Amino acid sequence: MNEHSDSKIETVISDFRAAEKWLFTLITDPKGERYFQEKPMDVRMVEFQEQIERMADFLVFCGHPERKFSSIHVAGTSGKGSVVHLLAGILKAGGYKVGYHVSPYLQVCNEKLIVDGNLIRPSEFADLVGKLRTKYEQWQQTNGRFEAIKYGEAWVALTYLWLARNHVDWGVIETGLGGRYDPTNVLPSTLAVITNVNYDHVEVLGETLEEIASHKAGIIKTDGLVITAETKPEVLEVIQMEASKKNARLFRIGKDYQYQIGEDGSLTVDGPHTTYHHLKVAAPGEFQLENAALAVAALDLLAGEGLIELQPASVKAGLGVQVAGRFEIIQEDPVVILDGAHNQHKASALARSLVRAYPDKKLTVVLGTLSIKDFSGIIEALAPITGKWIATQPKVFGKPAAPAAALAAVIRKITPDLPVIEFESVRDAIWQTLADAAEDEIIVVTGSLYMLGEARGVWRSVDQILSDIEQRGNSELI
C-alpha cells in the first residue's frame, strides 16, 4: 500500500469513527445505571409500547424501508444469531440477494450491516449514518410526539435503510431483546422463527417461561408462518395461543419437522415438505446441528409455500458458513475456542459440545460477563469440565460489566477446589493465559459476546479489519 492509499484509508476510518461516535450520543445512560434500577412491570410495559410506536413513527418518516424486501424474523433465547447466519447463507447459495441483521456485534459494527456476505465498507457506513442523521433531525423538527430515538432504534433504522438501498430479495433479522416490543418488530415478516425459550433477561421479560415466551411469540404476524425448535409444553402453549390469535400456522420440531445425526456426523433434515440428506454443518459445536436443522426446515417451509426455490445443493452450500464467536477455534497449539455463552442455557450447550470434542479433558476457562447476567448459572454449567478459571471483565459502553473480583468470588464459592486468577483487562487475561499454557491445553474464552470482541483483538485488530473491509469488501472477520 502506498502513502496516498494509507492517507485515504486513515481519512475513511476517521469518518467512520465520527459516524460511530454520533450514534453513541444516542445512548443517554453511558454508565448503564438503568440496569440497577428496579421498575414495576407496568412501567416497563409503557416504555416498551412507546419504543415500538416511536420506531414505527420514525420508519414512516423514512419511507417504510422495512417494507421494501421480504423478510424472516428470528427470536429466541439461544441460537438465533447462528440461525440468522445459516438462513442467509442458504438463501445466498440459492441465488437470492440477502441481507441480515445480528445483535450484538463482536468487533466492528459493520457486522450488523451485511449484504450477500459482505460487511458494509467504512466509507459506506459514514455515508449511511450521515443520511440517517439528516432524516433524524428533520423528524425531530416535524414529529409532534417523540423527542428522540435511542441507539438500538437507530441501528434498526440503519439496517432497514441499508437493505432497502441494496434492493435485497430477503432480509433475515435477529431481534435484540425479547420480540414483541423489540424495535425490529415493525417488520412485516413472512416467517417468524423462534429458536427456543429459556431464562434470560428476566428482569425485563418476566420471571416465568410463559412470560418470556409471550415476548418471543410477539414476532408472529397475522396470517403468517411460524416455526420453532422449542419443545417445552408450557412454552409451546404460549406460542400456539399467539399463532391462533393471529391466524398464523405453526410448525414444530418433532411434529412438522425433525432431524437425525448420522454416525459420520452428517445431518438429515426431514422438513415440512422435503427431506435433505447427508448435510455437513461447517460451524463446529453440537448445538449448531439443531440450529442448522431449524434453518433448513424454515426455508423448506417457505419453499413449500411457493415463496422461494430451494435446491439440495443450495442447502449444502449454505451450511458451509462459519459463525464468528460460536465455538470458534481461533488458534491451535494451544487450542483457543471463542464462544459467546452468555447465559446458563448457552453455557450448558457449550459444555456438551466441549465434552464431545475433548473428552476427559479439564479445560482452562476465561470468563467475563455483564453484571446483569446470572453468571452463577454459567459457572455451574461449565464447572464439571473446568480445571482452571481466569476471571476478567469486558469494557462495554452503556452496559456495566461484572467486576473480575466479584466474578472470581462467585467462582470460588461454586468451585472452591479450582484455581482462579483475576484480570481486569481482557487482553491481559488472554496474553497471560497463552503465555502460561501448555501446547496440549484447551483454552475456552466465553461469557459476554462483547468480551469476545475484545479477545479477538489479540489475533486481529479492529483497525486492520476496517482497513481490509474498505479495500476488499471482506466478508470475514479473521
C-alpha positions in Angstrom: 0.0 0.0 0.0 1.4 3.4 -1.0 1.5 6.6 1.1 -1.6 8.1 -0.7 -3.6 4.9 -0.1 -2.6 5.0 3.6 -3.8 8.6 3.9 -7.0 7.8 2.2 -7.7 4.8 4.5 -6.9 6.9 7.5 -9.4 9.6 6.4 -12.1 6.9 5.7 -11.6 5.3 9.2 -11.7 8.8 10.8 -15.0 9.5 9.1 -16.2 6.1 10.2 -15.3 6.8 13.8 -17.1 10.1 13.7 -20.3 8.4 12.5 -20.0 5.8 15.1 -19.4 8.4 17.8 -22.6 10.2 16.8 -24.5 7.0 17.1 -23.1 6.6 20.6 -24.5 10.0 21.6 -28.0 8.4 21.4 -27.0 6.3 24.4 -28.4 8.5 27.2 -27.1 6.3 30.0 -23.4 5.6 29.2 -22.7 4.1 32.6 -25.6 1.6 32.4 -27.2 2.8 35.6 -30.6 1.8 34.3 -29.7 -1.8 34.8 -29.6 -1.3 38.5 -33.0 0.4 38.7 -35.9 -1.8 39.6 -39.1 -0.9 37.7 -42.6 -2.3 38.1 -43.6 -4.3 35.0 -46.4 -1.9 34.2 -43.9 0.9 33.9 -41.7 -1.3 31.7 -44.8 -2.1 29.5 -45.4 1.6 29.0 -41.7 2.1 27.9 -42.0 -1.0 25.6 -45.1 0.4 23.9 -43.5 3.8 23.5 -40.4 2.2 22.0 -42.3 0.3 19.3 -44.5 3.3 18.5 -41.5 5.6 18.3 -39.7 3.1 15.9 -42.8 2.8 13.7 -43.2 6.6 13.6 -39.6 7.2 12.5 -39.7 4.5 9.8 -42.9 6.0 8.4 -40.9 9.3 8.1 -38.1 7.4 6.4 -40.5 6.0 3.8 -41.0 2.5 5.2 -37.7 0.9 4.2 -38.7 -2.3 6.1 -41.4 -2.9 3.5 -39.1 -2.9 0.5 -38.0 -6.5 0.9 -39.3 -9.9 2.0 -38.2 -10.9 5.5 -37.7 -13.6 8.1 -37.7 -12.6 11.7 -35.8 -14.6 14.3 -36.3 -14.6 18.0 -35.2 -16.9 20.9 -33.1 -17.2 23.9 -30.2 -19.1 22.3 -29.1 -19.8 18.8 -30.8 -17.0 17.0 -27.6 -15.4 15.7 -26.4 -18.7 14.3 -29.8 -19.4 12.7 -29.7 -16.0 11.0 -26.3 -16.7 9.5 -27.4 -20.1 8.3 -30.6 -18.8 6.8 -28.8 -16.1 5.0 -26.1 -18.5 3.8 -28.6 -20.9 2.3 -30.6 -18.1 0.6 -27.4 -16.6 -0.9 -26.3 -20.0 -2.2 -29.7 -20.3 -3.8 -29.1 -17.1 -5.8 -31.1 -14.6 -3.7 -29.7 -11.3 -2.8 -29.9 -11.3 1.0 -29.1 -9.0 3.9 -29.1 -9.7 7.5 -29.0 -8.1 11.0 -27.5 -9.6 14.1 -27.2 -8.2 17.7 -24.8 -7.5 19.2 -21.7 -7.4 17.0 -18.3 -8.8 18.1 -15.6 -6.4 16.9 -16.8 -3.9 14.3 -20.3 -2.5 14.0 -20.1 -3.3 10.2 -21.1 -6.8 11.2 -24.7 -5.6 11.7 -25.0 -4.4 8.1 -24.3 -7.3 5.7 -25.5 -7.9 2.2 -24.6 -11.1 0.3 -22.0 -11.9 2.9 -20.2 -8.6 2.6 -19.8 -6.2 5.5 -20.7 -2.5 4.8 -17.5 -0.6 4.0 -16.5 2.1 6.5 -17.0 4.8 3.8 -20.5 3.5 3.1 -21.2 3.4 6.8 -20.2 7.0 7.2 -22.4 8.0 4.3 -25.4 5.9 5.6 -25.2 7.4 9.1 -24.9 10.9 7.6 -28.2 10.4 5.7 -29.9 8.8 8.7 -28.8 11.8 10.9 -30.3 14.2 8.4 -33.6 12.3 8.4 -33.5 12.1 12.1 -33.0 15.8 12.6 -35.8 16.5 10.2 -38.1 14.1 12.0 -37.3 15.7 15.3 -38.4 19.1 13.9 -41.7 17.8 12.4 -43.0 15.0 14.6 -45.2 16.2 17.4 -44.9 13.3 19.9 -41.4 11.9 20.3 -38.3 13.8 21.2 -35.6 11.3 20.2 -34.9 7.8 19.2 -32.5 5.6 21.1 -29.2 3.9 20.0 -30.8 0.5 19.3 -33.6 2.0 17.4 -31.2 4.0 15.2 -29.5 0.7 14.4 -32.8 -0.9 13.3 -33.4 2.1 11.0 -29.9 1.8 9.6 -30.4 -1.9 8.9 -33.7 -1.4 7.1 -32.4 1.6 5.1 -29.3 -0.3 4.1 -31.2 -3.4 3.0 -33.7 -1.3 1.1 -30.9 0.7 -0.6 -29.3 -2.5 -1.8 -32.6 -3.9 -3.1 -32.2 -7.2 -1.3 -34.7 -10.0 -2.0 -34.7 -11.2 1.6 -33.8 -9.7 4.9 -33.1 -12.0 7.8 -33.5 -10.1 11.0 -32.5 -11.1 14.6 -34.3 -9.5 17.5 -32.3 -7.6 20.0 -34.3 -8.3 23.2 -37.5 -10.4 23.5 -39.5 -9.8 20.4 -43.0 -8.3 20.8 -41.7 -4.8 21.8 -38.2 -5.1 20.2 -37.6 -2.2 17.8 -37.1 -4.8 14.9 -40.8 -5.9 15.3 -42.1 -3.2 13.0 -41.1 -5.7 10.3 -43.9 -7.2 8.1 -42.1 -10.6 8.1 -43.3 -13.5 6.1 -41.9 -16.1 8.6 -41.3 -16.0 12.3 -38.6 -18.3 13.6 -38.4 -19.0 17.3 -35.3 -21.0 18.3 -36.2 -21.7 21.9 -37.2 -20.1 25.2 -35.2 -20.2 28.4 -34.4 -17.9 31.3 -32.6 -14.7 30.3 -33.2 -11.0 30.8 -35.8 -12.0 33.5 -35.7 -8.5 35.0 -37.2 -7.2 31.7 -39.0 -10.0 30.1 -40.5 -11.7 33.2 -39.6 -14.4 35.7 -41.5 -17.3 34.2 -41.0 -19.1 30.9 -44.6 -18.3 29.9 -43.9 -14.6 30.3 -40.7 -14.8 28.4 -42.4 -16.9 25.7 -45.0 -14.2 25.3 -42.4 -11.7 24.3 -40.7 -14.1 21.8 -44.1 -15.1 20.3 -44.9 -11.5 19.7 -42.9 -11.6 16.4 -45.6 -13.8 14.8 -47.6 -11.8 12.2 -51.3 -12.0 11.3 -51.9 -14.8 8.7 -48.2 -15.5 8.8 -46.0 -18.6 9.2 -44.1 -19.6 12.4 -41.6 -22.4 13.0 -39.9 -23.3 16.3 -37.4 -25.8 17.7 -38.9 -25.3 21.2 -40.3 -28.5 22.9 -41.4 -27.4 26.4 -45.2 -27.8 26.7 -45.7 -24.7 28.7 -43.8 -22.6 26.1 -45.4 -24.3 23.1 -48.8 -23.5 24.6 -48.0 -19.8 24.6 -46.6 -19.8 21.1 -49.7 -21.8 19.8 -52.1 -19.3 21.5 -50.3 -16.4 19.8 -50.4 -18.2 16.5 -54.1 -19.0 16.8 -54.9 -15.4 17.8 -53.2 -14.1 14.7 -54.4 -16.9 12.4 -50.8 -18.0 11.8 -49.7 -21.5 11.0 -47.3 -23.1 13.5 -44.8 -25.7 12.5 -43.0 -27.6 15.3 -40.0 -29.8 15.7 -40.9 -33.4 16.3 -44.3 -32.9 14.7 -43.8 -31.0 11.4 -40.1 -31.4 11.0 -37.3 -33.5 12.6 -33.6 -34.3 12.2 -31.2 -37.1 12.7 -27.4 -37.1 13.1 -25.5 -39.9 11.3 -22.6 -41.8 12.7 -20.3 -39.7 10.4 -21.7 -36.5 11.9 -23.8 -35.7 8.9 -27.3 -34.2 9.3 -30.6 -35.4 7.8 -33.5 -32.9 8.0 -37.0 -34.1 7.3 -38.6 -30.8 6.6 -42.3 -29.9 6.4 -42.2 -30.7 2.7 -38.9 -32.3 1.7 -36.1 -34.4 3.2 -32.5 -33.2 2.9 -29.8 -35.9 3.3 -26.1 -36.0 4.1 -25.8 -32.4 5.1 -22.5 -31.2 6.6 -22.5 -28.3 9.0 -19.3 -26.3 8.9 -19.8 -24.5 12.2 -18.4 -26.7 15.0 -20.4 -27.4 18.1 -23.1 -29.9 18.7 -25.7 -27.1 19.3 -25.1 -26.0 15.7 -26.8 -29.1 14.3 -30.1 -28.2 15.9 -29.7 -24.6 14.6 -29.0 -25.9 11.1 -32.0 -28.2 11.2 -34.2 -25.3 12.2 -32.8 -23.1 9.4 -33.2 -25.8 6.8 -36.8 -26.6 7.9 -37.7 -22.9 7.9 -36.6 -22.5 4.3 -38.2 -25.7 3.3 -41.4 -24.3 4.7 -41.1 -21.2 2.6 -40.3 -23.4 -0.5 -43.4 -25.5 0.1 -45.5 -22.3 0.2 -44.0 -21.3 -3.2 -42.2 -18.3 -1.7 -38.7 -19.4 -2.6 -37.0 -22.1 -4.7 -34.8 -24.4 -2.6 -32.4 -27.0 -4.1 -30.5 -29.5 -2.0 -27.2 -28.2 -3.5 -28.1 -24.7 -2.1 -28.8 -26.1 1.3 -25.5 -28.0 1.4 -23.5 -24.9 0.2 -25.3 -22.6 2.6 -24.5 -24.8 5.6 -20.8 -24.1 4.9 -20.9 -20.7 6.7 -18.8 -20.2 9.8 -20.1 -18.1 12.6 -17.6 -16.0 14.5 -17.7 -16.3 18.2 -19.7 -19.5 18.2 -17.4 -22.4 19.1 -14.8 -20.6 17.0 -11.4 -22.2 17.1 -9.2 -19.2 16.6 -5.8 -20.8 17.1 -4.1 -24.2 17.6 -1.2 -25.2 20.0 -2.7 -24.4 22.4 -6.2 -24.6 21.1 -8.3 -21.5 21.9 -12.0 -21.6 21.4 -14.2 -18.4 21.5 -17.9 -18.9 22.3 -20.4 -16.3 23.5 -22.2 -18.5 26.1 -23.7 -15.6 28.0 -26.5 -17.4 29.9 -26.9 -20.8 31.6 -28.7 -22.4 28.6 -25.9 -21.4 26.2 -23.2 -22.5 28.7 -24.8 -25.9 29.1 -24.9 -26.4 25.3 -21.2 -25.3 25.1 -20.2 -27.7 27.8 -21.9 -30.6 26.0 -20.0 -29.7 22.8 -16.7 -29.4 24.6 -17.1 -32.8 26.2 -17.8 -34.3 22.8 -14.9 -32.6 21.2 -12.4 -33.0 24.1 -13.5 -36.0 26.2 -11.8 -36.5 29.6 -10.0 -33.1 29.4 -10.2 -30.4 32.0 -10.2 -27.0 30.3 -8.9 -23.5 31.2 -11.9 -21.2 31.1 -11.5 -17.4 30.6 -14.8 -15.9 31.7 -16.2 -12.4 31.6 -19.8 -11.3 31.8 -22.1 -8.3 32.1 -23.2 -7.5 35.7 -26.9 -8.1 34.7 -26.3 -11.7 33.8 -26.8 -14.7 36.1 -23.2 -15.7 35.9 -23.6 -18.3 38.7 -25.6 -20.3 36.2 -22.8 -20.0 33.6 -20.2 -21.1 36.1 -22.3 -24.1 37.3 -22.8 -25.2 33.7 -19.0 -25.1 32.9 -17.7 -26.2 36.3 -17.6 -30.0 35.5 -15.3 -29.6 32.6 -13.1 -26.8 34.0 -9.6 -27.3 35.5 -8.7 -23.6 35.9 -10.6 -20.3 35.8 -9.5 -16.9 34.6 -11.9 -14.2 35.7 -11.9 -10.9 33.7 -14.3 -8.1 32.7 -15.3 -6.6 29.4 -15.5 -2.9 28.7 -18.9 -2.1 27.2 -20.2 1.4 26.6 -23.6 1.8 28.2 -23.6 -1.7 29.8 -21.9 -2.4 33.2 -19.6 -5.5 33.4 -19.3 -7.8 36.4 -16.1 -6.8 38.1 -13.4 -9.5 37.8 -13.2 -9.7 41.6 -16.9 -10.2 42.0 -16.9 -12.9 39.3 -14.0 -14.6 40.9 -15.7 -14.6 44.3 -18.7 -16.5 42.9 -16.4 -18.9 41.0 -14.6 -19.7 44.3 -17.9 -20.3 46.1 -19.1 -22.7 43.4 -15.8 -24.4 42.7 -13.6 -23.9 45.9 -11.0 -26.5 44.8 -10.1 -24.9 41.5 -7.6 -22.2 40.9 -8.9 -18.8 39.9 -6.8 -15.9 38.5 -8.3 -12.4 38.1 -7.5 -9.8 35.4 -9.3 -6.5 35.0 -8.2 -6.4 31.3 -9.4 -8.9 28.8 -6.3 -8.6 26.7 -4.0 -9.1 29.7 -6.1 -12.2 30.6 -5.7 -13.7 27.2 -2.0 -12.9 26.8 -1.1 -14.3 30.2 -3.2 -17.4 29.7 -1.5 -18.1 26.4 2.0 -17.5 28.0 1.3 -20.0 30.8 -0.4 -22.6 28.6 1.0 -26.0 27.7 0.8 -27.0 24.0 -1.9 -29.5 24.5 -4.0 -27.2 26.7 -7.6 -26.3 25.7 -8.5 -22.7 26.4 -12.1 -21.6 26.3 -12.9 -17.8 26.2 -16.6 -17.3 26.9 -19.3 -15.3 28.6 -20.3 -11.9 27.1 -20.2 -11.6 23.4 -18.8 -8.1 24.0 -15.8 -9.7 25.7 -15.2 -11.9 22.7 -14.8 -8.9 20.6 -12.0 -7.6 22.9 -10.5 -11.1 23.0 -10.4 -11.4 19.2 -8.4 -8.2 19.1 -5.4 -10.3 20.3 -5.4 -12.0 16.9 -6.9 -9.3 14.6 -7.1 -5.6 15.4 -10.2 -3.6 14.7 -8.3 -1.1 12.6 -6.9 -3.9 10.4 -10.4 -5.3 9.9 -11.8 -1.9 8.9 -8.9 -1.4 6.5 -9.5 -4.8 4.9 -13.2 -4.2 4.6 -12.7 -0.9 2.9 -10.2 -2.1 0.4 -11.5 -5.6 -0.4 -15.1 -5.7 1.0 -14.1 -8.6 3.2 -16.9 -10.8 4.4 -14.5 -12.4 7.0 -13.6 -11.1 10.4 -10.4 -13.2 10.6 
